[in-house]
Amino acid sequence: MTRIVLGRVTGPFGVRGWVKIVSYTEPREQILEYPRWRAEQTNGASRDLRHAEGRAHGKGMVVRLEGIDDRDAAIALGKPELWVERGELPQLGPREHYQADLVGFEVVNLQGACLGRVDHFLDLPANPVMVVVGERERWLPVGPGRLLRVNAEERRVTVDWDAEF
């Protein structure tokens, strides 16, 4: 199965075991719709985490996890990525896609110039960025008006981006 990273723990929040997380879901609160997350431990094993409650806080989220009852336990958790198996994701509607599904796709601009292939995505404060690797690395914003078409059969993404930029 393929892992899909939903977010990551960034540290403890308060003294009662709450943790701060960065959510990669859109909207960010959607991460709470998954009842169970998996987290990689320092020894390489994975562990189930279940949230008891959570809410938006600043640009991130704060969450109380079952079994994490104080600050020491929250610190011991570390800063793992939170993921689920691909099969646990909801079905998508037409013209919707998951970022993880686009990795490896060819990226072309409106003039048909190949810019490279999708290597990964970065969730930056302004908007997500698609990192495209070809003859050089490009960071392309994927906000409205930039990512124009996704053709899953041809494994191609069309973007509005100048090849010289």
N, C-alpha and C positions, 0 to 999 in steps of 0.2 A: 504494500500500500504506500501511497505517497503522503508525506506530511505536508500540511498547509499551516503555516505560521499565522496565528491570529493577532499576536502581540507579544509583549515581553514585560517582565517585572523589572521595575527600575529602582526599587528600594522600599524600605518600610515607611509607613505613614502613621504617626502617632505611637501610642504605647499599648494599644489593645490588639495588636496583631494585623492590622490593616496593612495593605501594600499598595504602592503606586504602580500603575501599569500604563504602557503605551499601547493603544489599540490600533491595529492595522485594518480593522473593519470599517465599512462605510455604511451608515454612520458609525461613529466610534462606540456608541452604546450597544451596538449589535453584538459585540463580543459577549455580552451577558446572556444572550439567547442560547449559547452553547452551555449545557449543564455541566460538562466535564471538559477540562483541558488536560493535556499532557505536558510535562515539563522535564527537561533533561537535567539530571543531577550531576554533580561533579565527578562521580564515579562512573558515569556513562550510562547508568540505568535511567529509565524514565519513571515518573511517578504521576499518579492521577491527582488533580487538584479540582475541587468543587468550590464554587463561590456561594457564600451564604447571602451576601448582599453586595451591592456596588452602586456607584454613581459617578457622573462626570465631575471632574474637579480640575479647574484650570484648562489646560490643553490636553489633559490625559484623563485617567480614571483612577478612582480609589476603590479597592475591593477588600472585603473580609472573606478570607478563605476558611473553609471547614478545617479544624485541627490546628490552625495557626492562631493561637490565643494571646500571644504577647509579642512585644517588640523583639525579644531575643529569637523567638521562633521565626519571625518575619525576616530578620537579618540572616538566620541560618538557611533560609530558603534560597538566598542568593539572588541572582538576576537572570533567571532562565527565560528562554523563549517559551511562549505558550502556543501549543499546536493541537490540531485534531487530524484524524485520518481523512483523506480526500472524500471517502464515502459518507462522512458525517455532514458534509456541506449541503445546504439546500439546493434543489434544482434551480437552474437559472431560466429566465425568460428569454425571448428572442432579443438579439442584439446586446445581451449581457455576457460577461465573461469574468473569470477570476484572473488576477494578475499572474498567478503561478502557471496558469495554462498557456500564457503567451511566451514564456521563456523558451528560447530557441527559434522563435518565429523570425522570418526575414522582415526587415523594415525598409520600406520604400517611401519616397516622397511623391508629391503630386506629379512631378515630371518623370517619374519612373526610375530615378536614381536609387540604387541600393545603398543604404546607409550602414548596413551590417545586420547583426542579429541581436534580439533581446537577450541580454545577459542576466539582468535582475532589475528589481525596482527598489527605490528608496522613498520612504514616506517622509517628506520634508514639510516644514510648517506651512508653506504657501500652497503646495500641492504635491501629489506624487510625481516622481521622476522615473522615466524608463531609461535604464542604462543600456546603450546600444554599442556593441563592439564590432568594428569592421576594420578598415584601414587605420582608424583611430577610434578612440572612445568618445561617445557623445552622450550627454545627459539631456534628454528630451522631456519637457513638462508634458504631462498627459491630462491637463485640464481641458475644459470645454474648448472646442475648435481646433485642437491639436491632433488628437488621435481620431482619425476620420473613419476608417474602416478596418474591420478584422475579418479576414477570410480564413476560417478554420481549416477548410479543405486544402487550401494552398499553403497554409501555415505562413500567412503574410499579414503584416500590419501596414496600413497606409497612413502617413502622417503629413501634416502641413509644416514642413521644415526645410529650409534651404540647405542643400548639400554642402555649400561653402561655409556655412556657419558652424 
